Amino acid sequence: MASSLSSLLPLLLLSLTSFAALSLADYPLPYNFTHVCDAKRYASLNLSIPDFAFCDKSLSYYVRAKNLVDSMNLTEKAKQLGNNNNGEWYAVAAGVPRLGLPAYNWWSEALHGVSYIGGGTSFGGPDVKAATSFPLPINSAAAFNATLWREIGKTISTEARAMNNLGFAGLTFWSPNINLVRDPRWGRALETPGECPTTAGIYAINFVRGLQDVEGQEHSNDPNSRPLKVSACCKHYAAYDVDYWRTTGSMTVDRFHYDANVTERDMVESYLKPFEMCVKEGDVSSVMCSYNKINGVPACADGRRMRGTIRDEWDLHGYVVSDCDSIKTIFEKQQWLDDTAIEATAQVMRAGLDLDCGWYYAQYLEETVKKGLIKESDVDEALINNYIVLLRLGWFDGNPLYDNLNASNVCSVDNMKLAASAARQGMVLLKNKGDALPLSPQKFKRIAIVGPHANATEVMIGNYNGVPCRYISPIDGLKKYAEVDYKCRGCRCAVGLNLTYEREDWDRTGFDLPGYQNHLIETVANVSKGPVVVVIFSSGTINISSFVKSGDVDAIIWAGYPGQEGGQAVADIIFGAYNPGGRLPVTWYPSEYTSQIPETSQQFRPNDELGYPGRTYRFYNGTTQFDFGYGLSYTKFSYSFVNPNVLVTKNVNNARQCYNFLPFEDKQLTDVPACQSALVSDLDCTAGDVSVQVSVTNVGKLDGSDAVMLYAKQPQGLIGAPIKDLVAFERVFLKAGESKVVSFEIDACKRLAFVTESAQEVLPQGEHTLLVGDQKLPVYVHLQKEV
């Protein structure tokens, strides 16, 4: 090997392999009509459309949905709320032929492109053979570009609408996954926007808005009548981040039995925050409850968190659906309260579950009503919630805005360009010793690639995928710049991880590369005389500390799961056609982290008594391989705050009283204000009351983009406050030597709040600090006695 590599560049691809996805449903797709309330369609059924008030467009959506539900008997109602084949995981409403109501499969997925998971969508025939496969969310999140996230959502929904017109897709997509990566061992980290609640929330808002919003009708005085392009679903609610964890002993913990022991403080501050933002600001039309229990109560049976929080407090305009077979899980695996199947069905209906991805509702709801465990009006309410969403989607009436979409709108050149741009933006340069990258195409006309996934295709699109329009493997991409010598074709020393190690229903036990992979990398790096670049395909933390320190490894790129265009993105970064600007959306901990804290510890703050170092950039107090938000560029950026300070004044009075129970390190401090804080719920909160301008300058020699990340710190001495908290970010492109001013408009109540140990959200008085790079800006919060 030494002689063959002496003058070549070995490019090690640490990649992932694909795994078998859920099988397609056996149901034929029932989308062989333009819309339900089509007069010709009703005539073909020997029915008269004027006989059915739910087809009367002059009536409100609520009245129409209620009329439809009132027209059904109890048996028919139950068959619309879940699957009708025992043992099946789908959510196919049976329809009511005598009313002209067809069947509908509620379950489609669009995590990073239209997927075949769920049976509501399929690929085939001459019209729809594929759809654009974007990077996995963990990659897209690394771009820290809200505009990109919205554009991805818009493009996916356009393809979905086109496929719906052609009879290959539904209109309800159970995406995105916005659970936090509390622990990087979690197998589903690749599906999420990472560990930061604010990032996950902003991702949810923009991705959902991209999927759902009809241009020009983004807001409405009556949100339940606001039209939808497609319906999105924020999942999995809540505190779901364990799939299948094994200890060094014989103990295992799986998601079906797991009871997440979570404090209310952590729920309010972390676990619920992305969902609150998704519902309140994203106006999502669906939320999915998770398998796990929370403090002893199954998530799908928790009326306080479902009906009480999602619908009553956050004002959900849509429906709540179970993760698939959750009711069965409650009965068979969790054996909660020793309920029978009928009693478990009643529990979730009372809690506010509108739709069952499974067969328990269809099987047991009718009997549940007849036994008096729930009221028939509970069933009616669930059905109305569901049908209002379908009315907003145009399933009943059609939507002329999208009638012209067809196969030409799927896998279009522009869509694939966006996928390539997303892949480039989401890759992170972790090491670049001596500016080894970018490579010059004129100097490096021949390169060697070592690793079995240099020709990766399926590996790049991860899970919850569809059929991609095409694959551009790393070899394909690199061939555009140089002659490629593939040195490890067919070898079985797989480098990196694969979805055997991180996937749904499986968690990792550690961060080390399995097998002899470290040895392979070391061997190749030692014998090569050219620059050595390690490219990592994974969802997050891998123990590469020795290669970070090694003088034999010149550069390291984290490529994640970059989608169908991933190979081109890798090549463009290596040869400098694109200047990397991605930032890590998760903390990369050292390998010993896995022995310091069990995956099942739900708390974020450190516990010195147990030796727990805490979790995520907000609370972790140990050393890292790479920090959250870390990422290099081929150029350099400098920052400065334009405004010298910010003053925020909020009035307090007899109705808005001071909350003086904050824990300070030294209760004798003279700078602890007499009015320590006020409840956020008591204050007049204004969006943009903290206005900040940051001047960003590209001080290097190359053009490039930068994610400007704005953090906040609480007043000094406040016990339990995060080390820092990301409050805003914006991606900006700058030519070499160019400066731009980035403006951030922040709501102090949302972004500067402190969550007390008793889960009260308060706004502390005093000096807060905003951080960007190494720059600091004081923000003074003044609680003023109202006269």
CORZI-V170709 format. One record per run of one state. SS is the DSSP state (helix for helix, strand for strand, loop for the rest). FROM is the first residue (numbers start at 0). LEN is the number of residues. If there is no record, write none. Layout:
SS|FROM|LEN  SS|FROM|LEN
//
This chain:
loop|0|1  helix|1|4  loop|5|4  strand|9|5  loop|14|24  helix|38|6  loop|44|4  helix|48|3  loop|51|1  helix|52|3  loop|55|5  helix|60|10  loop|70|3  helix|73|5  loop|78|13  strand|91|2  loop|93|2  strand|95|1  helix|96|3  loop|99|1  strand|100|1  loop|101|2  strand|103|2  loop|105|2  strand|107|1  loop|108|15  strand|123|1  loop|124|3  strand|127|1  loop|128|2  strand|130|1  loop|131|5  helix|136|6  loop|142|3  helix|145|20  loop|165|6  strand|171|2  loop|173|3  strand|176|1  loop|177|11  helix|188|3  loop|191|5  helix|196|16  strand|212|1  loop|213|9  helix|222|3  loop|225|2  strand|227|1  loop|228|2  strand|230|1  loop|231|2  strand|233|4  loop|237|6  strand|243|3  loop|246|5  strand|251|3  loop|254|4  strand|258|2  loop|260|3  helix|263|8  loop|271|1  helix|272|8  loop|280|5  strand|285|4  loop|289|3  strand|292|2  loop|294|2  strand|296|2  helix|298|3  loop|301|2  helix|303|10  loop|313|5  strand|318|4  loop|322|3  helix|325|9  loop|334|1  helix|335|3  loop|338|2  helix|340|11  loop|351|3  strand|354|1  loop|355|4  helix|359|11  loop|370|5  helix|375|18  loop|393|6  helix|399|3  loop|402|4  helix|406|3  loop|409|3  helix|412|13  loop|425|2  strand|427|5  helix|432|3  loop|435|10  strand|445|5  loop|450|7  helix|457|4  loop|461|6  strand|467|1  loop|468|5  helix|473|5  loop|478|4  strand|482|4  loop|486|16  strand|502|1  loop|503|2  strand|505|1  loop|506|10  helix|516|11  loop|527|5  strand|532|4  loop|536|8  helix|544|5  loop|549|5  strand|554|4  loop|558|7  helix|565|9  loop|574|13  strand|587|2  loop|589|3  helix|592|4  loop|596|10  strand|606|1  loop|607|4  strand|611|1  loop|612|3  helix|615|4  loop|619|4  strand|623|3  loop|626|5  strand|631|1  loop|632|4  strand|636|5  loop|641|3  strand|644|8  loop|652|5  strand|657|1  loop|658|5  strand|663|1  loop|664|12  strand|676|3  helix|679|3  loop|682|7  strand|689|9  loop|698|5  strand|703|10  loop|713|4  strand|717|1  loop|718|6  strand|724|10  loop|734|4  strand|738|8  loop|746|1  helix|747|4  loop|751|2  strand|753|2  loop|755|5  strand|760|4  loop|764|1  strand|765|7  loop|772|2  strand|774|11  loop|785|2
//
